Amino acid sequence: MDETRRNFDILMEELLPRREYRDICVLVRSNGHAQLVCDWLVEKGIPVITENSLQLDRHPIVRQMVSLLKFLDYPQDDLAFLEFICGQEIFGKISNIEHETLFKWLAERDKGPLYRRFAEKYPDFWATHISPFLRKSGLMTPYDLASEMVSRFGLIETYPQDELYIRRFLEVVHLAEEKRGTSLAAFLDFWELSSAEEKVPLPESVNAVRIMTIHKSKGLEFPVIVVPFHNWSVSGPDTSLADIEIDGQTMLTPMSSALGDIYYENRTRMFSEQLNLLYVAWTRAGQELYGFLPSEKTRGVSPALAAIELILEDKFNDLGLLEYGITPEKGLEKSTLDISGASTKPSCDDFCTTETDLYPRI
């Protein structure tokens, strides 16, 4: 992993002086790898957009607004109220209460509902910012409540960079009212079931490196594609189930080699899926493709690595470097390489490696 990180940093230093952030897309197989690459880029101060970063329910302002709505629907919900007053983006911004002071008060564990204890401890803040919502919660629709939060807390003025998320949340609340009715409980039920599916549309003007899973990249194309991980192992226990017939009865059983053909057909299908992923990843690049290979044999079975080694066998020089085409720095016409070997349009295909990793550059 350290080798991949080191070479990834080198690659970014070579790419960024001549490429816009939006030109670059990093493809990974898992959300774990997506988060890892995201951390690498954030540490270097590079703006990043991931699939999760576009999810509405992951944005802190939206989460804190929902927590306040949950509290308004059921004031006895201490957890919802706690989530709101612990949020830095809304409560932390509009209150003069220091975080450490608040935590010390919370640690006292006095009896009674949390909101009542808070109202007694901080009556001015309660009267100004919470009580008005609580009095109107039964009379206002969820959309009106959310709009009032945005206005009263000055969210768009304070966080103009997050306006897209705030307005999208208001739009979702409005659409939920049309489908589910205007009660706050109905909206919260809708949000519980559907929030993970709600995303913010990506503006074309956003200049940031994209990180996405290979599966989600199907049908898309980016000028520069980076595939930092190819050691997609299919070893380990198979958690899938197979249905078998015993004495005329159909039964479900864990997948194991004792099942014979059923087991090996399933393994073959898993291997084929990896090769398909490799094909998808390597054909998303419009101009440049970079990929890393580990310097040492990885544990477990990795059909993707085996396929790459077979295709690129004996093509590396003594320095572990493989180049194809003309480097983009020379300003010559670029081209892309179809993974099947057929050149589909003018291409600039370079495969560059260090002694430890492979950078296919297309």
N, C-alpha and C positions, 0 to 999 in steps of 0.2 A: 504493500500500500504506500509506503514511503517513497518507493521508486516512482510509482505512478503519480504521486503528488508532485514530486520534484520535476518530472518531465512535463506534467500538465502546466506548472508554473512557467517553465521555459517556453512552452508552446504559446501561452497567452502573451508573454512578453514579445514574442515574434509576430503574433497576429494583430494585436491591438493597435500598433502604430499605423497599420495600413487598412484596418477594417473597422467599420462601425460595430458597436455592440450588437445591434439588431441583426447583423449579418450572421452571427454565430449561434449555433444551436448545439447543445451537448445532449447526446442520447444515452440513456441508461436503461437497464432492465427493471430495476426495482426502485421503490420510493426511498429505501435506505440509501442507495447510491446517489439518488437525486439530492437528498439532504446533505450528503457528504460533499458533493461537488458544489452545492450552493454555499456551504460553509467556506470552502476554499476560495470561492470568488468574492464572497462578502469580506473576508479577511484582507483581500487585496483592494477593496473599495470599488469593486466592479458591480454595477447594477444588474440585478438578476430577476427574472420572472420564471417561477415554477408553476406546475399545475396546481399545487396547494396554495400558492400565494394568490391565485385568482379566485379561490373559494371564498365566498362571502362569509361563511360562518367561522372562518379562521381569522378574520380581521378583528383586532382588539376593540376598535370603536363599536363595531357591530355587535360583538359579543357582550360588551358592557351595556349597550342599549337593550339587548334582549334580556339581560339579567335584571335590569330595572323593570322591564315589562312583566317578567315573571313575578317579581316582587309585588308589583301593582295588582296583578291578578290574584295573588295569594300572599298577603303580608306576613303570614307565619313562616314563609319560606326563608329561613335564615341563610341558607346557602346562596340563594339568589341575591339577597341583599349584601351578603359578604363579598360576592364576586363583583358587585357594583362598586362598593366603597374601597375595594382593594385595587381597582383599575386606575392606572396612572393617566390614561388619555382623557378621561372625563372627570371623575371625582378628584383625582390628583391635581388636575389643572384648575378646577373652579373652586376648590377648597383651600383654606390656609392651614390645613391640618397636615403635619409632617407624617410621613409614612411610619417612621419609627414610633412616634407617639401613638398613632392609631393601633399599631401592632401590640404595643404594651397594654393599651386599654382592652383590646380583644382577648389578651391572655389572662385577664382578671377572672373570666368565667362567671360573671354574675348571672343570677337566675332571671328568667323572663325572656320574652321574644327579643331578638337582637335589635329590631328597629326601634322598640320602645326605649331600650337602654341607650341607643344612639341618640334618639330625640332628647333624652334627659341630659346626656353628656354634651351634645352640640346643638343646642336649641336654635341658634341663629341660622346655621346651615340648614337644619331640618325645615324651619319655617320658610326659608327662601327658596330652596331647591327641591325638596322632597314632598312636603305637605301639599303644595298646590297640585301635584300630579295625583297624589293619593285621593284628594277630595274629588277630582274630576274623572278618575279612572273608570267609574261605572257609567259615566255620561258621554265619554269620548270614544271614538272608534280607535282601533290600533293604529291606523294611519295618522289620525289626528294627534294621538299621543306621541308617536315617533317624530312627527313633524315638529311638535312643540318642543321635544327634546333637542332637536337639531337647532331650533331657533333660540331657546332659552340658554342652552349651553354654548352657543356660538361655534358649533362644531366645524362648519364649512369655513368660517373666517379663521378659526384657529388651526385647522388642518386642511388647507386648500389642496395639498397633494393627495388627500384621501377623499376628495369630493366624489370621485367616481364610485367608490365603495358605498358612501353614505347615500347618494342618490339612487343607486341600484337597490339598496336595502329598502328605501322608501317605495320604490317601484314594486318590489316583491311583496311588501306589506299590502299595497293597494290591490295587486292582483289576487292575493290570498283572500282579501275581503270579498272580491267579486265571486270567488269560487266557494268559500267556506262561510261567508257571513261576516258580520261586523263585531262579533264578540271577541274579547281579548283571549279567552280560553281557546276559541276555535283557531285563532291565528297561531297561538303557541303550540297547539297540536299539529298544525300544518308545518310549523318550523321544525318541530322535533322529528317529523317524518321525512321532510324534503330539503332541509337546509344544506345537507352535504352536496346536493345536486345544483345548488344555486351558485353561479359564477359570474364574475365581472367580465364583460366583453373587453377584449384587449385592443386598445386604440393603436392604430397604425403608427402614430407618432412616438410611441414609447420606444426609447433607445436603450435596450437592455439585452443581455445574453439570455437566451431561452434555455431552460432545462426541462426535458420531457422524457417520458418513457417511450421506448421504441414502439410499443403497441399504439400509443396515441399519435405517433408521427406518421402513420400510414396515410399516404395520399398527399403529404406535405413536401415542400422542398425549401431548403435554405442555402444561401451561397456557401456557407462553411459549416461542415458537420464534424463534431468531435465525438468519438466513441472511446471513452477512457477505459472501459472494462469489457473484456471478452471471456473471462473465465466463469462462464455460466454453468455451474455444475448441476448435474442431475443425479448425483450420488446421494446417499442417505436414505432414510426410510421413505417408502412410497405410502402416502397417507390416503390415496384414493381407494375406492371400494369397487368390487366386482360382483356381479350377480351370477351365481352358479346354480345348477339344478341338481338336487340330491333326492333320490327316491320320488321323483315327480314334483318336488317342492322347490320353488325358487328362493334362494337365500342370498343375503349380502354378506360378503366376507372381505377382510382387508387384503389388499393386493400383495402377493408374495410369489417368489419363484416356484413355489410348490404348485401353483395353478397352471404351470406350463405355458402353452401358447397364449393364453389370455394375458399373462404377465408380460411376455416378450413383445406381444403386439402393442401393449400399453407403453412399454419402454421405447419401442420404435417410434410411436407417435410423439413421445416427448422429445426424442432426438430430432425428428422432423420439424417440430415447432421451433427448436433452437436454430436450425438452419434457415428456416423462414425468417426468423428475427434477424439473423445476420444479413440476409438478403435485403430486408427492409431498411436496416440501419445503413448499409453501405450504398444504398441507391437513393438516399434523401438529399445528397449533396449536389448543388448546382454547379459549383466551381472547385471547391477544395474539400477533401476528406482526410481526416486524421484519426488514427486508431492506435491504441497501445496494446502490446502483448507483454505478458510477464516474462522475466528473464529465466525463471526456473519453472520446471514442471509443477503444475498445480495438482493438489490432491483431488481425487474424484474424477468422474468422467465429464468432459466438456466437449460435446460435439462441435461447437463453434470454433474452439481453439484447434481441434483436430482438423477441421476443414480448412482453416486459415493456413496451418502449417503445411497441409498437403498442397494447397494452391501456390504458396510462396516458397516452397522447398528449394533450397540451394540458390535463392535469388539475392541473398544478403552478402555484402562485402565483408572484409575482415573486421570492420568497425561495427558490424551489426546494422548497417545502413542500407536501406533499399529505397531508391528514388525512381519515379516514373514520370516522364513529362518534363516540363520546364517550370522552374520556380516562379511563382507569381510576382516576386520582387522585380523580375526583369521586364515586367510590363507587357509580356507577349500574350497572344490570344489564349484564353483559357479553354479547357475542355473537361468533360466528365467521362468517367469510365463506367459502363454498364457492368455489373458484377458477372454477367454471363460472358463477358469478353467482347461484346459488340459495342463499338463506340457510337453513341446515339447522337452526339452533337460535339462541336469543337471543344476540346478538353485540355486542361492543364493538370496532369496527374503526377503527383510526387508521392512516393512512400519514403518517409524519413524515419530512422530509428536511432536511438542511442544504443549503447551496449545492453541496456536492460529492457527497453520498451520500443515498440514499433509505432511510428506516426505515419499512417498512410495519408498522404496529402494529395487530394484531387483538385 
